[in-house]
């Protein structure tokens, strides 16, 4: 007998970030007013779904994004550290404009190996922890649906892994908009499909990546 389970990976909404820095795992970065609206629209998108399990990254913006879903489905918000944003050596720095990290020669050594990448957490490690988190959610929601709230790069890296694509990519071409939903469907333990939706609309490709 088949047993279909879907694990949805919800990226958090827009963050209040007036200085345009790559905030990564830094504390204190909350959703903007627009981001709060994105979280509400994402929760509305899930209306009629059979969501029985809700887990979030420990970072504040992800926990906030999970809030409307928790209210809609009367579910507690679990926390899984494996869903956290990728580690990055450029946290707290501007990544665009005249003060961008790529313009400073002192930063070029960190950019020496885009395949790993040399400036942050290795892609293979991101994929491994995200896959473990997704499989744990699949097991907890057997025959139903789970929602995991995470971040752009971890979600995109997992998708590249599941689709058998190489990890090296242009961050501007990630299909993982703010408050977007990447859905992994299982038949038993076997992945049968990966879907994608944008409940809050598209994100400007020039927005700070990896958030």
C-alpha positions as CSV (number, residue, x, y, z in Angstrom):
1,X,0.0,0.0,0.0
2,X,1.2,3.5,-0.8
3,X,1.5,6.1,1.9
4,X,1.9,9.7,0.6
5,X,3.5,12.3,2.8
6,X,4.4,15.9,1.8
7,X,7.0,18.0,3.6
8,X,6.7,21.7,2.7
9,X,9.8,23.9,3.1
10,X,8.6,27.5,3.7
11,X,11.1,30.3,3.4
12,X,10.6,33.1,5.9
13,X,9.2,36.5,4.9
14,X,11.0,39.8,4.3
15,X,13.3,40.9,7.1
16,X,13.7,44.5,8.4
17,X,17.3,45.1,7.2
18,X,17.8,48.8,6.5
19,X,21.6,48.5,6.2
20,X,21.4,45.8,3.6
21,X,23.8,43.4,5.3
22,X,24.0,39.7,5.0
23,X,22.5,38.9,8.4
24,X,22.9,35.1,8.3
25,X,22.6,33.7,11.8
26,X,23.0,37.0,13.6
27,X,20.3,37.6,16.3
28,X,17.9,40.5,16.3
29,X,16.7,40.4,12.7
30,X,12.9,40.3,12.7
31,X,10.3,40.3,9.9
32,X,9.5,43.7,8.4
33,X,5.8,44.8,8.2
34,X,5.8,43.4,4.7
35,X,7.3,40.2,5.9
36,X,4.6,39.8,8.5
37,X,2.0,40.1,5.6
38,X,3.9,37.5,3.7
39,X,3.7,35.1,6.6
40,X,-0.1,35.6,6.7
41,X,-0.4,35.0,3.0
42,X,1.6,31.8,3.2
43,X,-0.6,30.5,6.0
44,X,-3.7,31.3,4.0
45,X,-2.2,29.4,1.0
46,X,-2.1,26.3,3.2
47,X,-5.8,26.4,4.0
48,X,-7.4,23.1,3.2
49,X,-4.0,21.2,3.5
50,X,-3.6,18.3,5.9
51,X,-0.8,19.9,8.0
52,X,-0.2,17.9,11.2
53,X,3.4,18.9,12.0
54,X,5.1,22.3,12.1
55,X,8.8,22.9,12.8
56,X,11.0,26.0,12.4
57,X,14.6,27.2,12.3
58,X,15.5,28.7,15.7
59,X,16.1,32.1,14.1
60,X,13.5,34.8,15.0
61,X,12.4,35.6,11.5
62,X,11.6,31.9,10.8
63,X,9.8,31.5,14.1
64,X,7.7,34.6,13.3
65,X,6.8,33.2,9.9
66,X,5.6,30.0,11.5
67,X,3.3,31.9,13.8
68,X,0.3,32.3,11.5
69,X,0.5,28.7,10.5
70,X,0.6,27.6,14.1
71,X,-2.6,29.7,14.8
72,X,-4.3,28.4,11.6
73,X,-3.7,24.7,12.4
74,X,-3.7,24.9,16.2
75,X,-0.2,23.3,16.2
76,X,2.8,24.0,18.4
77,X,6.0,25.3,16.7
78,X,8.8,22.8,17.1
79,X,12.4,23.9,16.7
80,X,15.0,22.1,14.7
81,X,18.6,23.5,14.6
82,X,19.2,21.6,11.3
83,X,16.9,24.1,9.6
84,X,19.1,27.1,10.5
85,X,20.6,29.5,7.9
86,X,23.9,28.5,6.4
87,X,27.1,29.7,8.1
88,X,28.8,32.5,6.2
89,X,32.1,34.4,6.8
90,X,30.5,37.6,5.5
91,X,27.8,37.9,8.2
92,X,27.1,41.5,9.2
93,X,28.7,42.9,6.0
94,X,27.1,44.7,3.1
95,X,27.2,42.4,0.0
96,X,26.2,45.0,-2.6
97,X,27.1,48.5,-3.6
98,X,30.3,50.4,-3.2
99,X,31.0,48.8,0.3
100,X,30.2,45.3,-0.9
101,X,32.4,42.5,0.4
102,X,33.4,41.4,-3.2
103,X,35.1,44.8,-3.8
104,X,37.6,44.4,-1.0
105,X,40.8,42.6,-1.8
106,X,41.1,41.3,1.8
107,X,38.0,39.2,1.2
108,X,39.1,37.6,-2.1
109,X,40.9,34.7,-0.3
110,X,37.5,33.6,1.1
111,X,36.1,33.4,-2.4
112,X,38.8,31.1,-3.7
113,X,36.6,28.0,-4.0
114,X,33.0,28.5,-5.0
115,X,32.4,24.7,-5.2
116,X,32.7,24.2,-1.5
117,X,32.0,27.2,-0.9
118,X,35.2,28.5,0.9
119,X,33.3,31.5,2.4
120,X,30.9,29.4,4.5
121,X,29.3,26.1,5.4
122,X,30.0,23.5,2.8
123,X,27.1,22.6,0.5
124,X,27.3,18.9,1.3
125,X,26.9,19.6,5.0
126,X,23.9,21.9,4.3
127,X,22.3,19.2,2.2
128,X,22.9,16.5,4.7
129,X,21.4,18.4,7.7
130,X,18.4,19.6,5.7
131,X,17.7,16.1,4.4
132,X,17.8,14.7,7.9
133,X,15.4,17.4,9.1
134,X,13.0,16.7,6.2
135,X,13.1,12.9,6.8
136,X,12.4,13.4,10.5
137,X,9.4,15.6,9.6
138,X,8.2,13.0,7.0
139,X,8.3,10.3,9.7
140,X,6.4,12.5,12.2
141,X,3.7,13.3,9.6
142,X,3.3,10.0,7.9
143,X,0.3,10.0,5.5
144,X,-0.2,13.8,6.1
145,X,1.7,17.0,5.5
146,X,4.4,18.8,7.5
147,X,5.7,22.4,7.2
148,X,9.3,23.3,7.9
149,X,10.2,27.0,8.1
150,X,13.8,27.6,6.9
151,X,16.0,29.9,4.8
152,X,16.8,30.4,1.2
153,X,20.2,28.7,0.8
154,X,19.4,25.7,2.9
155,X,16.2,25.1,1.0
156,X,17.7,25.6,-2.4
157,X,20.7,23.4,-1.6
158,X,18.3,20.6,-0.5
159,X,16.4,21.0,-3.8
160,X,19.6,20.8,-5.8
161,X,20.5,17.6,-3.9
162,X,17.1,16.0,-4.4
163,X,17.1,16.8,-8.1
164,X,20.6,15.5,-8.7
165,X,22.0,18.9,-9.7
166,X,25.4,20.3,-8.9
167,X,25.6,22.6,-5.9
168,X,27.6,25.4,-7.6
169,X,25.1,28.1,-8.7
170,X,24.3,31.8,-9.2
171,X,22.5,33.0,-6.1
172,X,20.4,35.3,-8.2
173,X,18.9,32.3,-10.0
174,X,17.7,30.4,-6.9
175,X,14.0,29.6,-7.3
176,X,13.2,30.3,-3.6
177,X,11.4,33.6,-3.2
178,X,10.5,35.1,0.1
179,X,7.7,33.1,1.8
180,X,7.9,30.6,-1.0
181,X,7.0,26.9,-0.6
182,X,9.2,24.1,-1.9
183,X,7.3,20.8,-1.4
184,X,8.8,17.3,-1.3
185,X,6.4,14.5,-1.8
186,X,7.1,10.9,-0.6
187,X,5.5,7.6,-1.3
188,X,6.6,5.8,1.8
189,X,10.3,6.7,2.1
190,X,10.8,7.4,-1.6
191,X,10.8,10.9,-3.1
192,X,8.3,11.1,-5.9
193,X,8.3,14.8,-6.7
194,X,9.4,18.3,-5.8
195,X,7.0,21.2,-6.3
196,X,7.3,25.0,-5.9
197,X,4.8,27.8,-5.2
198,X,5.0,31.5,-4.4
199,X,2.1,32.5,-2.1
200,X,3.6,36.0,-1.5
201,X,4.7,36.6,-5.1
202,X,8.1,36.8,-6.7
203,X,11.2,38.3,-5.0
204,X,13.4,41.0,-6.5
205,X,16.5,39.1,-7.9
206,X,18.7,41.9,-6.6
207,X,17.6,41.3,-3.0
208,X,20.3,40.3,-0.5
209,X,20.7,36.5,-1.2
210,X,21.0,33.7,1.3
211,X,18.5,35.0,3.8
